[in-house]
């Protein structure tokens, strides 16, 4: 089952492979699209695009920073050898200096080792294919750790959204119950007012009833509450299906806000208006949480 995931997360993996210790860290924060930055040592620069692709395969959106470091253990990566001919040349020249100029003979290993080209340092040719394979195995573990954290946070976000959705449904029920009586009362008041105004005219009573019903319908919110319920059901379906639903939830939330605004404009009863304010407050909290969902 695909799960809802948070855009914020952290993951880390450290592993020694073939004499090298790899450390991979991932951090992410909210972002409208996927923005991945990889920071790695020069010797691994060839691996940047492969690492980015691995991130893209796991993450749909968010500002992701990947930090990679590598440390070679022991001396396996380099071979240091003594340049005998160079040492003999330095020693001969120094002895000649002592004999010719009578200077103090303080020739020692520390003195000779500081001379240029005394040592030859050889670095073995790097097998980039093997190095990349070793690195990506650690990147995979870091991504797994990172994804586990995002999934845990995503589960908490999902539970919160479902809870707030249920709260809105309960508030919508209150609006529907109150609005039914509001429409009846409005129609009655309007009918009585029309009868009073038109008392001295020959307009039929059925026409007055029809006009009163038409105007009363303007304060009826049945259509809006039905659509709002439908949107909330759709939100729950998205959360159940999981995956990268953040953007879809953004669009759906815009529709829910539109319906709540229309309901608010139609509700003339003070008590119902307060309930609509509570609905809008819950929708705002959902919007804030949605910003964290991938």
Order of alpha helices (4+ residues) and beta strands (2+ residues): beta-beta-beta-alpha-beta-beta-alpha-alpha-beta-alpha-alpha-alpha-alpha-alpha
